[in-house]
Amino acid sequence: MKVQFLALIAALGVCDSTAVRSSEPKAQLSYYCKPQIASGISFNDRQKEWVPTPFEPGKAFVLTLKYLGETTHKNYPGVFKTFDTYNITITYEGEDHKSSCIGMTLPDSDVVEVVEGDVVRCSRYFGDVFFFHPRTNRFLEAYLRGYLEGDQPGNTPAVTAGVCTKIN
């Protein structure tokens, strides 16, 4: 269990390194996404230690990517990169409310930059990171809070993995 969790965490750091620029027409794309597995760590109050913990994967959702255009800016000193930009929303099955996915490269913005390819990286809530790759139709979502705040039950870091199906 511990090895599976660490493998999922490791995947978060490398999943955007193989992105390839998409030739798919850019407009508004929607995907039906279903979480398949979730795992993390939780504080066991009786044992007074953090332990590997399986979780219920959660509700299915519709992921919507609305293409806004391209932008070019300095990514590193002297290096200019072109980014596709999107507004990204997630609507959970059975709900009407759309939650925005906030860009990680443009703080406090609902514009998400997709670096030279298909990998979408954004933040959904405080401490929540979301990755999606349209070429593989897979996503990872990580809640990375709780452990840092101290040894208390209830606030548990977790990683969820799942698949998406394009619906338009």
C-alpha positions in Angstrom: 0.0 0.0 0.0 2.8 2.4 1.0 4.6 1.7 -2.3 1.5 2.3 -4.4 0.9 5.7 -2.7 4.5 6.7 -3.2 4.4 5.7 -6.8 1.3 7.9 -7.3 3.0 10.8 -5.6 6.1 10.3 -7.8 3.9 10.4 -10.9 2.7 13.9 -10.0 6.2 15.3 -10.5 6.9 13.7 -13.9 3.6 13.4 -15.7 4.0 16.6 -17.7 7.5 15.9 -19.0 6.3 13.8 -22.0 3.6 16.2 -23.2 3.4 16.5 -27.0 1.7 19.4 -28.7 -1.9 18.4 -29.7 -3.1 18.5 -33.3 -6.7 18.4 -32.1 -8.9 21.4 -33.1 -9.1 23.8 -30.2 -12.5 25.0 -29.1 -14.4 23.7 -26.1 -13.7 20.1 -25.2 -15.7 18.1 -22.6 -14.8 14.8 -20.9 -16.7 12.5 -18.6 -14.2 11.5 -15.9 -14.5 8.6 -13.4 -12.2 8.2 -10.5 -11.0 4.6 -10.2 -8.6 4.4 -7.2 -7.7 6.6 -4.3 -5.1 6.2 -1.6 -3.3 8.3 0.9 -2.3 8.6 4.5 -4.2 9.2 7.7 -3.3 9.8 11.3 -4.3 6.8 13.5 -5.1 8.4 16.8 -4.8 5.0 18.6 -1.4 4.2 17.2 -0.3 7.9 17.2 1.2 7.6 13.8 0.4 8.2 10.1 -0.6 5.1 8.2 -1.3 4.2 4.5 -5.0 4.4 3.9 -7.3 3.4 1.0 -10.1 5.9 0.2 -13.3 5.7 -1.8 -12.5 7.2 -5.2 -15.2 9.8 -5.2 -17.8 11.0 -7.7 -17.6 11.1 -11.5 -17.4 14.5 -13.1 -17.5 16.4 -16.4 -14.2 18.2 -17.2 -14.7 21.2 -19.6 -11.7 22.9 -21.3 -12.7 26.1 -23.1 -9.8 27.3 -25.4 -8.9 31.0 -25.0 -5.9 31.3 -27.3 -2.1 31.2 -27.2 0.3 33.4 -25.2 4.1 33.6 -25.3 6.2 34.8 -22.4 9.5 34.2 -20.7 9.4 30.9 -18.8 13.1 30.9 -17.7 15.7 33.7 -18.1 16.2 34.1 -21.9 13.7 31.3 -22.8 10.4 32.1 -24.3 7.6 29.5 -24.4 4.2 29.4 -26.1 1.3 28.3 -24.0 -2.2 27.4 -24.9 -4.6 29.0 -22.5 -8.0 27.6 -21.2 -10.8 28.2 -18.8 -11.3 24.8 -17.1 -14.3 23.8 -15.0 -15.3 20.6 -13.2 -18.9 19.7 -12.6 -19.6 16.7 -10.4 -22.2 14.1 -11.5 -25.7 15.1 -10.4 -24.7 18.7 -9.6 -25.2 22.0 -11.5 -22.4 24.0 -9.9 -19.2 24.3 -11.9 -16.0 24.7 -10.0 -13.1 26.4 -11.6 -9.6 25.0 -11.9 -7.2 27.8 -11.2 -4.0 28.2 -13.2 -0.7 27.3 -11.4 1.5 29.5 -13.6 -0.7 32.6 -13.4 -1.6 33.0 -9.7 -5.2 34.0 -8.8 -6.3 33.5 -12.4 -8.9 31.2 -13.9 -6.7 31.1 -17.0 -4.8 27.8 -17.2 -1.7 27.5 -19.3 -1.0 24.2 -20.9 2.8 24.0 -21.6 3.6 22.8 -25.1 1.1 20.1 -25.3 -1.7 18.3 -23.7 -1.0 18.1 -20.0 -3.4 20.3 -18.0 -2.1 21.3 -14.5 -4.2 23.4 -12.2 -5.3 23.8 -8.7 -8.9 23.3 -7.6 -9.0 24.1 -3.9 -6.5 25.1 -1.3 -4.0 22.2 -1.3 -5.6 20.4 -4.2 -3.7 19.8 -7.5 -5.3 18.4 -10.7 -3.5 16.9 -13.8 -5.2 15.7 -17.0 -3.7 14.3 -20.2 -6.1 14.2 -23.2 -3.8 11.9 -25.2 -4.0 9.1 -22.5 -7.4 10.2 -21.1 -6.1 9.9 -17.6 -6.2 12.2 -14.6 -4.6 12.5 -11.2 -5.9 14.6 -8.4 -3.9 15.2 -5.2 -5.0 16.7 -1.9 -1.7 17.6 -0.3 -2.7 19.1 3.0 -3.3 17.7 6.5 0.0 16.0 7.2 1.8 19.4 7.4 -0.6 20.8 10.0 0.3 18.2 12.6 -0.9 14.9 14.0 -4.6 15.1 14.0 -7.2 12.8 12.5 -9.6 13.9 9.7 -7.5 16.0 7.4 -5.8 13.4 5.2 -3.6 13.7 2.1 -4.7 11.6 -0.8 -4.1 10.9 -4.5 -7.0 9.9 -6.8 -6.4 8.4 -10.3 -9.0 7.8 -13.0 -9.9 7.9 -16.6 -11.9 10.2 -18.8 -14.0 9.7 -22.0 -14.3 12.6 -24.5 -17.9 13.6 -25.0 -17.5 16.4 -27.5 
